[in-house]
Amino acid sequence: MPNSVVLLNVHANRIDAELQIPLVELQSAWGHAVNDSSAGLVERLGPQLRAYMKMHIHPQSPDGRFWTVSVGKLTVHESQNPINGVYRELTAQVQMMPPSGEDVRQFTFHYDVVLHQVRTHKILVSVRQDWESGQLVEAEPVQVGTISLDIVNDRILPLPINLASGSPWTGLTAMIKLGTQHIAEGTDHLLFLLVLLLPAPLLVVGKRWSRFGGVHYSLRHILLIVTAFTIGHSLTLLLGAMGWVRLPAQPVEILIAVSILVSAAHAVRPLFPGREAWIAAGFGLVHGLAFASTLANLQLDMGPMALSILGFNLGIELMQLLIIGLAIPWLMLLSRTPTYRIVRLTGAFLAAIAALAWVVERITGQPNFLTKGVEQVASYAPYGLGVLALMALLLSWRMKRANQLPVL
């Protein structure tokens, strides 16, 4: 039998709930042909549906006072199941506000939408987001209980909800973890930066990449690029998360792939020598918009959102610096050897292929075998880093040994 689902988003002073109700069950309970005639359902019966749900949703504080309930946006979803055929579901956004001074984390949930008539029905209640306890919408919802008929006593028992206490520190650390996870899984973000850094240790002579520029030159150049990228994506992360700047996801994702293509071309031949920091900052603005969509989806209040922006950005920077710190020393060591030209061109070529594959995927909306291959290869990145380190050490040792041999 299809069950209803209640997903709770816990805020400091309210709970936002999403109800997912199968229309076939709602039709049996409510008496209206909501499943047989689902087309234009919200337009036809929206006010009546909201009034019906309010009658059957009654959160209650421990002191006996009931919460204020308001039903917002209603949406009908339809899917095709090869076993059961067409499945239709109503999604309702509900806001539940406790009386003044009452804790949102402890209440009794009186809820019997559909169940008051369809006695075999079940309601699965889960917490989808609880920022103060570190539960984010990115993770799987945590089930807190089930509402169903008590067959022995023939009554519907309310669900007592007592959520563990949280803190802003827990929410902040969860966002730091989310930021590190986001950049670790963001192959395109890291690839842009790493490919842009490929020629960073090299000097430009006659519009071509030349020899190693020295440790001081290389570190200064790398620091400028990384700092510029950080400033760029931090700015748009802030603006996007606060809702002040919004762009559709598709053009942003396409521009991110284009940024990799540009950095790959620059790694082959200098397109903007000495101005890499400006390019990193400019494309960083685009990458920041992609980061911001993750925070915007959390729909947090102002205080938690401010801490989330800080924590998420800090997580991104920590993981970014870790990966760059692990890769750059070996690239600098290799850049002293003649073999680095092959490494640089190979890296640029592979990055360009990946970028073109992402552009096609993000324009068409269809994955291709190249992008799937990139994700599979990315999972072996730690082994690739080990190979890079061994190659750098071996070639440096061989070059040093050759330079020490006497000339016959």
C-alpha positions in Angstrom: 0.0 0.0 0.0 1.3 3.5 -0.8 2.3 5.4 2.4 2.5 9.1 3.1 5.8 10.8 3.9 6.3 13.8 6.2 9.8 15.4 5.9 10.6 17.9 8.6 13.0 20.9 8.2 13.8 22.1 11.7 14.5 25.9 12.2 15.1 27.9 15.3 11.5 29.1 15.7 9.5 26.9 13.4 9.3 23.6 11.4 8.8 23.5 7.7 7.3 20.2 6.6 6.9 18.7 3.2 4.0 16.3 2.9 4.0 13.6 0.2 0.5 12.1 -0.1 -0.5 9.4 -2.7 -3.6 10.7 -4.5 -5.2 7.3 -4.7 -5.3 7.1 -0.9 -6.3 10.8 -0.6 -9.2 10.2 -2.9 -10.5 7.3 -0.7 -10.2 9.4 2.4 -11.4 12.8 1.2 -14.1 11.7 -1.3 -13.1 13.9 -4.2 -11.8 12.5 -7.5 -8.3 13.8 -6.9 -6.6 10.8 -8.5 -9.0 10.1 -11.3 -9.1 13.8 -12.3 -5.6 15.1 -11.2 -5.2 17.5 -14.1 -5.5 21.1 -12.8 -6.2 19.7 -9.3 -4.5 22.5 -7.4 -6.3 25.2 -9.5 -9.7 23.5 -8.9 -9.5 22.4 -5.3 -6.4 24.2 -3.8 -8.3 26.1 -1.1 -10.4 23.0 -0.1 -7.2 20.9 0.0 -5.5 23.3 2.3 -8.5 23.5 4.6 -8.7 19.7 4.8 -5.1 19.3 5.7 -5.2 22.0 8.4 -8.0 20.1 10.0 -5.8 17.0 10.4 -2.4 18.5 11.3 -2.1 19.5 15.0 1.4 19.7 16.6 1.1 20.2 20.3 3.6 21.5 22.8 4.2 19.7 26.2 2.1 22.3 28.0 -0.9 21.3 25.9 -1.0 24.4 23.5 -1.4 23.7 19.8 0.9 25.1 17.2 -0.1 27.4 14.3 -0.3 25.5 11.0 -0.4 27.1 7.6 -0.4 25.1 4.3 1.5 26.7 1.4 2.4 25.6 -2.1 0.7 22.4 -3.5 2.2 20.4 -6.4 1.0 17.3 -8.2 3.6 14.8 -9.4 3.0 11.9 -11.7 5.3 9.0 -12.5 5.1 5.7 -14.4 5.8 2.4 -12.6 6.1 -0.8 -14.6 4.5 -2.8 -11.9 1.7 -0.5 -10.5 1.2 1.7 -13.5 0.7 5.5 -13.1 1.4 6.8 -9.6 0.2 10.3 -8.7 1.3 12.2 -5.6 0.4 15.5 -3.9 3.3 17.5 -2.4 2.3 20.1 0.2 4.6 22.7 1.9 3.4 23.2 5.5 4.7 25.6 8.1 4.3 24.7 11.8 4.9 27.5 14.3 5.0 26.8 18.1 3.5 29.1 20.7 5.8 31.9 21.9 8.6 30.5 24.1 8.0 26.9 23.2 10.8 24.6 22.0 10.5 23.4 18.4 12.4 20.3 19.2 9.9 18.7 21.5 6.2 18.3 20.6 3.5 15.7 20.0 2.6 15.3 16.4 -1.2 14.8 15.9 -1.5 13.9 12.2 -4.1 11.8 10.5 -4.4 13.1 6.9 -5.9 10.1 4.9 -5.5 7.9 8.0 -8.7 9.1 9.6 -10.6 7.2 6.9 -8.1 4.8 5.3 -7.3 2.7 8.3 -4.5 0.7 6.6 -2.6 3.8 5.7 0.8 4.7 7.3 2.6 8.0 7.7 6.4 7.9 7.7 7.9 10.9 9.6 11.5 11.8 9.0 13.8 14.8 9.7 15.3 16.0 6.4 17.2 18.9 7.7 18.1 20.0 11.3 21.0 22.4 10.9 21.8 22.7 14.6 22.3 18.9 15.0 24.3 18.7 11.7 21.6 17.0 9.7 21.6 18.6 6.2 19.3 18.1 3.2 22.3 16.6 1.3 22.2 13.5 3.5 19.5 10.9 3.8 16.5 11.8 6.0 16.5 10.4 9.5 13.2 8.6 10.3 11.8 9.6 13.7 8.7 7.4 13.7 5.6 6.1 12.0 1.9 7.1 12.5 -0.6 4.3 12.0 -3.7 2.8 13.5 -3.4 1.2 16.9 -5.5 -1.9 16.0 -5.9 -3.2 19.6 -7.5 0.1 20.9 -8.8 1.2 17.5 -7.4 4.6 17.6 -4.7 6.7 16.0 -1.8 7.4 18.3 0.0 10.7 17.9 3.8 10.6 17.4 5.9 12.1 20.2 8.9 13.9 18.8 11.9 14.8 20.9 14.8 15.9 18.9 18.3 15.9 20.4 19.6 19.4 21.3 21.9 21.0 18.8 24.2 24.0 18.6 25.5 26.6 16.1 28.9 24.9 16.4 27.5 21.6 15.3 25.9 23.3 12.3 29.1 25.1 11.4 31.2 21.9 11.5 28.6 20.1 9.4 28.9 22.9 6.8 32.8 22.7 6.9 32.4 18.9 6.2 30.0 19.6 3.4 32.4 22.1 1.8 35.3 19.7 1.9 33.1 17.0 0.4 31.7 19.3 -2.3 35.2 20.3 -3.5 36.6 16.7 -3.2 33.7 15.5 -5.5 33.9 18.6 -7.7 36.2 17.2 -10.3 35.6 20.1 -12.7 36.4 22.8 -10.1 39.7 21.2 -9.1 40.6 20.4 -12.7 40.3 24.1 -13.7 42.7 25.2 -10.9 45.2 22.4 -11.3 45.5 22.8 -15.1 45.8 26.6 -14.7 48.7 25.9 -12.3 50.4 23.4 -14.6 52.6 26.1 -16.3 52.8 28.4 -13.2 56.4 27.4 -12.4 57.6 28.2 -15.9 58.9 31.4 -17.5 57.6 32.7 -20.8 60.2 33.2 -23.6 59.2 34.2 -27.1 55.5 33.5 -26.5 56.2 30.0 -25.4 56.6 28.2 -22.1 60.3 27.9 -21.2 62.4 26.8 -18.3 61.7 26.6 -14.5 61.5 30.1 -13.0 62.8 29.3 -9.6 61.2 28.4 -6.3 60.4 32.0 -5.3 58.9 32.8 -8.6 56.9 29.6 -8.7 55.5 30.0 -5.2 54.6 33.6 -5.7 52.8 32.8 -9.0 50.9 29.9 -7.5 49.9 31.9 -4.4 48.5 34.7 -6.6 46.5 32.3 -8.7 45.0 30.4 -5.8 44.3 33.6 -3.8 42.6 35.2 -6.8 40.4 32.1 -7.4 39.5 32.0 -3.7 38.5 35.7 -3.7 36.4 35.2 -6.9 34.4 32.2 -5.8 34.0 33.5 -2.2 32.4 36.7 -3.5 29.8 35.0 -5.7 29.3 32.2 -3.1 28.2 35.0 -0.6 26.0 36.8 -3.2 24.4 33.7 -4.5 23.7 32.1 -1.1 22.0 35.2 0.1 19.9 35.3 -3.1 21.3 38.6 -4.3 22.7 37.1 -7.5 21.1 34.2 -9.3 21.8 32.6 -12.7 20.3 29.5 -14.3 22.3 26.4 -13.4 22.9 25.2 -17.0 24.9 28.3 -18.3 26.9 28.3 -15.1 27.9 24.7 -15.5 28.7 25.2 -19.2 31.0 28.2 -18.3 32.8 26.1 -15.7 33.6 23.5 -18.4 34.7 26.4 -20.7 37.0 27.6 -18.0 38.8 24.3 -18.0 39.1 24.5 -21.8 40.7 27.9 -21.5 43.1 26.9 -18.8 44.1 23.8 -20.9 44.8 26.0 -24.0 46.9 28.3 -21.8 48.9 25.3 -20.5 49.8 24.5 -24.1 50.8 28.0 -25.1 50.7 31.2 -22.9 47.5 33.0 -23.8 47.6 35.5 -20.9 51.1 35.3 -19.4 51.4 37.2 -16.1 47.6 37.7 -16.0 46.7 34.2 -14.7 45.5 35.7 -11.4 42.9 37.8 -13.2 41.6 34.8 -15.2 41.5 32.7 -12.0 39.5 35.5 -10.3 37.1 35.9 -13.2 36.3 32.2 -13.6 36.3 32.0 -9.8 33.1 34.2 -9.9 31.5 31.6 -12.1 32.6 28.6 -9.9 31.2 30.4 -6.8 27.7 30.6 -8.3 27.8 26.8 -8.6 28.9 26.5 -5.0 26.1 28.9 -3.9 23.4 26.7 -5.3 24.1 24.1 -2.6 23.6 26.7 0.2 20.6 28.3 -1.4 18.9 24.8 -1.5 19.2 24.6 2.3 16.7 27.6 2.8 18.2 28.6 6.1 17.4 31.6 8.3 19.8 34.5 8.3 21.9 33.5 11.3 22.5 29.9 10.3 23.0 31.0 6.7 25.8 33.4 7.7 27.6 30.6 9.6 26.9 28.2 6.8 28.5 30.4 4.2 31.6 30.8 6.5 31.8 27.0 7.2 31.1 25.9 3.6 33.7 28.3 2.2 36.2 27.3 4.9 35.7 23.6 4.0 36.2 24.4 0.3 39.4 26.2 1.0 40.8 23.5 3.3 40.2 20.7 0.8 41.4 22.9 -2.1 44.7 23.8 -0.2 45.2 20.2 0.8 45.0 18.9 -2.8 47.1 21.7 -4.2 49.6 21.2 -1.4 49.9 17.6 -2.3 50.2 18.1 -6.1 52.2 21.3 -6.5 55.6 20.2 -5.0 55.8 17.3 -7.5 54.9 19.6 -10.4 57.6 22.1 -9.3 60.1 19.3 -9.1 59.1 17.9 -12.5 59.2 21.4 -14.0 63.0 21.3 -13.5 63.3 18.4 -15.9 62.9 18.2 -19.7 60.1 15.6 -19.2 57.8 18.3 -17.8 56.9 19.4 -21.3 55.3 16.0 -21.9 53.6 16.1 -18.6 52.2 19.6 -19.2 51.0 18.9 -22.7 49.4 15.5 -21.7 47.6 17.1 -18.8 46.3 19.9 -20.9 45.2 17.5 -23.7 43.3 15.3 -21.3 41.7 18.2 -19.5 40.6 19.7 -22.8 38.9 16.4 -23.8 37.1 16.3 -20.4 36.0 19.9 -20.8 34.6 19.4 -24.3 32.7 16.3 -23.0 31.3 18.3 -20.1 30.2 21.1 -22.5 28.3 18.6 -24.7 26.7 16.9 -21.7 25.6 20.2 -20.1 24.2 21.6 -23.4 22.3 18.4 -24.3 21.4 17.3 -20.7 22.6 13.8 -21.6 25.6 12.1 -20.1 28.2 10.6 -22.4 30.8 7.9 -22.1 33.6 10.4 -21.8 32.1 12.2 -18.7 31.4 8.8 -17.1 35.0 7.9 -17.8 36.3 11.1 -16.2 34.3 10.4 -13.0 35.7 6.9 -12.9 39.3 8.1 -13.5 38.8 10.8 -10.8 38.2 8.1 -8.2 41.8 6.9 -8.7 43.2 10.4 -8.2 45.2 9.4 -5.0 47.0 6.7 -7.0 47.7 9.2 -9.8 49.2 11.5 -7.2 51.5 8.7 -6.0 52.6 8.0 -9.6 53.3 11.8 -10.1 55.4 11.9 -6.9 57.4 8.8 -7.9 58.0 10.2 -11.4 59.1 13.5 -10.0 61.6 11.9 -7.6 62.9 9.4 -10.2 63.4 12.0 -13.0 65.0 14.5 -10.6 67.4 11.9 -9.3 68.3 10.8 -12.8 68.9 14.4 -13.9 71.0 15.2 -10.8 73.0 12.0 -11.3 73.6 12.8 -15.0 74.8 16.2 -14.2 77.3 14.8 -11.7 78.9 12.3 -14.2 82.3 13.4 -15.6 82.5 14.4 -19.3 84.6 11.9 -21.2 
